[in-house]
Amino acid sequence: MENNPTRQHSTQNGKLVIGGLLIFVGAILMLSNLDFFD
């Protein structure tokens, strides 16, 4: 099996993007719960 560094790197970037989106969505939900957008 070949070790493909580019594929591994893109996977790490994908995890970072997903983590960032989760944090972003969580922050928006918290602000919504505080009626920030009322």
PDB file of N, CA, C and O in Angstrom:
ATOM      1  N   MET A   1       0.850  -1.201   0.000  1.00  0.00           N
ATOM      2  CA  MET A   1       0.000   0.000   0.000  1.00  0.00           C
ATOM      3  C   MET A   1       0.885   1.250   0.000  1.00  0.00           C
ATOM      4  O   MET A   1       1.813   1.369   0.800  1.00  0.00           O
ATOM      5  N   GLU A   2       0.584   2.162  -0.896  1.00  0.00           N
ATOM      6  CA  GLU A   2       1.391   3.385  -0.976  1.00  0.00           C
ATOM      7  C   GLU A   2       0.937   4.391   0.076  1.00  0.00           C
ATOM      8  O   GLU A   2      -0.252   4.516   0.368  1.00  0.00           O
ATOM      9  N   ASN A   3       1.907   5.100   0.634  1.00  0.00           N
ATOM     10  CA  ASN A   3       1.568   6.153   1.584  1.00  0.00           C
ATOM     11  C   ASN A   3       1.494   7.471   0.812  1.00  0.00           C
ATOM     12  O   ASN A   3       2.507   7.958   0.310  1.00  0.00           O
ATOM     13  N   ASN A   4       0.303   8.039   0.720  1.00  0.00           N
ATOM     14  CA  ASN A   4       0.104   9.239  -0.092  1.00  0.00           C
ATOM     15  C   ASN A   4      -0.016  10.461   0.818  1.00  0.00           C
ATOM     16  O   ASN A   4      -1.072  10.679   1.413  1.00  0.00           O
ATOM     17  N   PRO A   5       1.049  11.264   0.936  1.00  0.00           N
ATOM     18  CA  PRO A   5       1.034  12.400   1.877  1.00  0.00           C
ATOM     19  C   PRO A   5      -0.005  13.459   1.510  1.00  0.00           C
ATOM     20  O   PRO A   5      -0.574  14.097   2.396  1.00  0.00           O
ATOM     21  N   THR A   6      -0.259  13.653   0.206  1.00  0.00           N
ATOM     22  CA  THR A   6      -1.238  14.684  -0.185  1.00  0.00           C
ATOM     23  C   THR A   6      -2.627  14.299   0.289  1.00  0.00           C
ATOM     24  O   THR A   6      -3.384  15.141   0.773  1.00  0.00           O
ATOM     25  N   ARG A   7      -2.960  13.015   0.148  1.00  0.00           N
ATOM     26  CA  ARG A   7      -4.279  12.562   0.576  1.00  0.00           C
ATOM     27  C   ARG A   7      -4.415  12.707   2.096  1.00  0.00           C
ATOM     28  O   ARG A   7      -5.452  13.140   2.597  1.00  0.00           O
ATOM     29  N   GLN A   8      -3.355  12.340   2.816  1.00  0.00           N
ATOM     30  CA  GLN A   8      -3.389  12.453   4.274  1.00  0.00           C
ATOM     31  C   GLN A   8      -3.553  13.915   4.683  1.00  0.00           C
ATOM     32  O   GLN A   8      -4.292  14.228   5.617  1.00  0.00           O
ATOM     33  N   HIS A   9      -2.856  14.811   3.972  1.00  0.00           N
ATOM     34  CA  HIS A   9      -2.911  16.232   4.296  1.00  0.00           C
ATOM     35  C   HIS A   9      -4.320  16.775   4.068  1.00  0.00           C
ATOM     36  O   HIS A   9      -4.839  17.528   4.892  1.00  0.00           O
ATOM     37  N   SER A  10      -4.936  16.393   2.953  1.00  0.00           N
ATOM     38  CA  SER A  10      -6.277  16.878   2.655  1.00  0.00           C
ATOM     39  C   SER A  10      -7.270  16.368   3.699  1.00  0.00           C
ATOM     40  O   SER A  10      -8.217  17.068   4.056  1.00  0.00           O
ATOM     41  N   THR A  11      -7.049  15.147   4.185  1.00  0.00           N
ATOM     42  CA  THR A  11      -7.929  14.609   5.219  1.00  0.00           C
ATOM     43  C   THR A  11      -7.810  15.440   6.493  1.00  0.00           C
ATOM     44  O   THR A  11      -8.812  15.730   7.147  1.00  0.00           O
ATOM     45  N   GLN A  12      -6.585  15.821   6.844  1.00  0.00           N
ATOM     46  CA  GLN A  12      -6.390  16.653   8.035  1.00  0.00           C
ATOM     47  C   GLN A  12      -7.074  18.002   7.844  1.00  0.00           C
ATOM     48  O   GLN A  12      -7.708  18.508   8.769  1.00  0.00           O
ATOM     49  N   ASN A  13      -6.953  18.586   6.661  1.00  0.00           N
ATOM     50  CA  ASN A  13      -7.614  19.865   6.390  1.00  0.00           C
ATOM     51  C   ASN A  13      -9.123  19.714   6.487  1.00  0.00           C
ATOM     52  O   ASN A  13      -9.805  20.599   7.004  1.00  0.00           O
ATOM     53  N   GLY A  14      -9.649  18.600   5.995  1.00  0.00           N
ATOM     54  CA  GLY A  14     -11.089  18.353   6.075  1.00  0.00           C
ATOM     55  C   GLY A  14     -11.559  18.307   7.518  1.00  0.00           C
ATOM     56  O   GLY A  14     -12.608  18.856   7.855  1.00  0.00           O
ATOM     57  N   LYS A  15     -10.773  17.647   8.374  1.00  0.00           N
ATOM     58  CA  LYS A  15     -11.144  17.578   9.791  1.00  0.00           C
ATOM     59  C   LYS A  15     -11.130  18.973  10.413  1.00  0.00           C
ATOM     60  O   LYS A  15     -11.998  19.303  11.221  1.00  0.00           O
ATOM     61  N   LEU A  16     -10.141  19.795  10.036  1.00  0.00           N
ATOM     62  CA  LEU A  16     -10.076  21.153  10.568  1.00  0.00           C
ATOM     63  C   LEU A  16     -11.287  21.962  10.126  1.00  0.00           C
ATOM     64  O   LEU A  16     -11.873  22.700  10.919  1.00  0.00           O
ATOM     65  N   VAL A  17     -11.659  21.820   8.860  1.00  0.00           N
ATOM     66  CA  VAL A  17     -12.812  22.563   8.339  1.00  0.00           C
ATOM     67  C   VAL A  17     -14.088  22.132   9.052  1.00  0.00           C
ATOM     68  O   VAL A  17     -14.903  22.968   9.443  1.00  0.00           O
ATOM     69  N   ILE A  18     -14.258  20.810   9.220  1.00  0.00           N
ATOM     70  CA  ILE A  18     -15.458  20.304   9.898  1.00  0.00           C
ATOM     71  C   ILE A  18     -15.492  20.790  11.345  1.00  0.00           C
ATOM     72  O   ILE A  18     -16.546  21.189  11.840  1.00  0.00           O
ATOM     73  N   GLY A  19     -14.344  20.759  12.024  1.00  0.00           N
ATOM     74  CA  GLY A  19     -14.282  21.241  13.402  1.00  0.00           C
ATOM     75  C   GLY A  19     -14.638  22.719  13.487  1.00  0.00           C
ATOM     76  O   GLY A  19     -15.378  23.142  14.376  1.00  0.00           O
ATOM     77  N   GLY A  20     -14.105  23.495  12.555  1.00  0.00           N
ATOM     78  CA  GLY A  20     -14.402  24.927  12.545  1.00  0.00           C
ATOM     79  C   GLY A  20     -15.884  25.184  12.311  1.00  0.00           C
ATOM     80  O   GLY A  20     -16.475  26.059  12.944  1.00  0.00           O
ATOM     81  N   LEU A  21     -16.483  24.422  11.402  1.00  0.00           N
ATOM     82  CA  LEU A  21     -17.918  24.594  11.126  1.00  0.00           C
ATOM     83  C   LEU A  21     -18.744  24.233  12.353  1.00  0.00           C
ATOM     84  O   LEU A  21     -19.727  24.907  12.661  1.00  0.00           O
ATOM     85  N   LEU A  22     -18.351  23.170  13.056  1.00  0.00           N
ATOM     86  CA  LEU A  22     -19.091  22.774  14.253  1.00  0.00           C
ATOM     87  C   LEU A  22     -19.020  23.870  15.310  1.00  0.00           C
ATOM     88  O   LEU A  22     -20.027  24.190  15.941  1.00  0.00           O
ATOM     89  N   ILE A  23     -17.837  24.445  15.508  1.00  0.00           N
ATOM     90  CA  ILE A  23     -17.674  25.527  16.484  1.00  0.00           C
ATOM     91  C   ILE A  23     -18.501  26.734  16.061  1.00  0.00           C
ATOM     92  O   ILE A  23     -19.150  27.374  16.888  1.00  0.00           O
ATOM     93  N   PHE A  24     -18.471  27.044  14.747  1.00  0.00           N
ATOM     94  CA  PHE A  24     -19.206  28.194  14.227  1.00  0.00           C
ATOM     95  C   PHE A  24     -20.713  28.016  14.445  1.00  0.00           C
ATOM     96  O   PHE A  24     -21.392  28.925  14.924  1.00  0.00           O
ATOM     97  N   VAL A  25     -21.223  26.834  14.088  1.00  0.00           N
ATOM     98  CA  VAL A  25     -22.655  26.554  14.258  1.00  0.00           C
ATOM     99  C   VAL A  25     -23.023  26.581  15.745  1.00  0.00           C
ATOM    100  O   VAL A  25     -24.069  27.109  16.120  1.00  0.00           O
ATOM    101  N   GLY A  26     -22.162  26.011  16.582  1.00  0.00           N
ATOM    102  CA  GLY A  26     -22.427  26.015  18.017  1.00  0.00           C
ATOM    103  C   GLY A  26     -22.507  27.429  18.566  1.00  0.00           C
ATOM    104  O   GLY A  26     -23.365  27.725  19.398  1.00  0.00           O
ATOM    105  N   ALA A  27     -21.612  28.311  18.105  1.00  0.00           N
ATOM    106  CA  ALA A  27     -21.627  29.699  18.566  1.00  0.00           C
ATOM    107  C   ALA A  27     -22.915  30.393  18.117  1.00  0.00           C
ATOM    108  O   ALA A  27     -23.513  31.144  18.888  1.00  0.00           O
ATOM    109  N   ILE A  28     -23.339  30.150  16.892  1.00  0.00           N
ATOM    110  CA  ILE A  28     -24.582  30.775  16.387  1.00  0.00           C
ATOM    111  C   ILE A  28     -25.785  30.280  17.179  1.00  0.00           C
ATOM    112  O   ILE A  28     -26.687  31.055  17.494  1.00  0.00           O
ATOM    113  N   LEU A  29     -25.798  28.975  17.504  1.00  0.00           N
ATOM    114  CA  LEU A  29     -26.906  28.437  18.286  1.00  0.00           C
ATOM    115  C   LEU A  29     -26.925  29.064  19.675  1.00  0.00           C
ATOM    116  O   LEU A  29     -27.996  29.383  20.190  1.00  0.00           O
ATOM    117  N   MET A  30     -25.756  29.247  20.290  1.00  0.00           N
ATOM    118  CA  MET A  30     -25.715  29.878  21.611  1.00  0.00           C
ATOM    119  C   MET A  30     -26.229  31.307  21.538  1.00  0.00           C
ATOM    120  O   MET A  30     -26.992  31.737  22.403  1.00  0.00           O
ATOM    121  N   LEU A  31     -25.813  32.055  20.502  1.00  0.00           N
ATOM    122  CA  LEU A  31     -26.284  33.430  20.352  1.00  0.00           C
ATOM    123  C   LEU A  31     -27.791  33.455  20.131  1.00  0.00           C
ATOM    124  O   LEU A  31     -28.481  34.331  20.651  1.00  0.00           O
ATOM    125  N   SER A  32     -28.307  32.490  19.357  1.00  0.00           N
ATOM    126  CA  SER A  32     -29.746  32.418  19.105  1.00  0.00           C
ATOM    127  C   SER A  32     -30.484  32.144  20.418  1.00  0.00           C
ATOM    128  O   SER A  32     -31.548  32.712  20.665  1.00  0.00           O
ATOM    129  N   ASN A  33     -29.921  31.280  21.250  1.00  0.00           N
ATOM    130  CA  ASN A  33     -30.557  30.964  22.530  1.00  0.00           C
ATOM    131  C   ASN A  33     -30.578  32.192  23.440  1.00  0.00           C
ATOM    132  O   ASN A  33     -31.447  32.307  24.303  1.00  0.00           O
ATOM    133  N   LEU A  34     -29.626  33.108  23.252  1.00  0.00           N
ATOM    134  CA  LEU A  34     -29.600  34.326  24.058  1.00  0.00           C
ATOM    135  C   LEU A  34     -30.483  35.411  23.444  1.00  0.00           C
ATOM    136  O   LEU A  34     -30.482  36.555  23.900  1.00  0.00           O
ATOM    137  N   ASP A  35     -31.252  35.033  22.385  1.00  0.00           N
ATOM    138  CA  ASP A  35     -32.117  35.989  21.688  1.00  0.00           C
ATOM    139  C   ASP A  35     -31.313  37.150  21.134  1.00  0.00           C
ATOM    140  O   ASP A  35     -31.785  38.287  21.124  1.00  0.00           O
ATOM    141  N   PHE A  36     -30.105  36.873  20.675  1.00  0.00           N
ATOM    142  CA  PHE A  36     -29.247  37.915  20.124  1.00  0.00           C
ATOM    143  C   PHE A  36     -29.819  38.447  18.817  1.00  0.00           C
ATOM    144  O   PHE A  36     -29.643  39.620  18.486  1.00  0.00           O
ATOM    145  N   PHE A  37     -30.515  37.566  18.064  1.00  0.00           N
ATOM    146  CA  PHE A  37     -31.056  37.967  16.759  1.00  0.00           C
ATOM    147  C   PHE A  37     -32.502  38.415  16.857  1.00  0.00           C
ATOM    148  O   PHE A  37     -33.189  38.489  15.839  1.00  0.00           O
ATOM    149  N   ASP A  38     -32.972  38.708  18.034  1.00  0.00           N
ATOM    150  CA  ASP A  38     -34.376  39.049  18.212  1.00  0.00           C
ATOM    151  C   ASP A  38     -34.679  40.423  17.615  1.00  0.00           C
ATOM    152  O   ASP A  38     -35.819  40.883  17.671  1.00  0.00           O
TER     153      ASP A  38
END
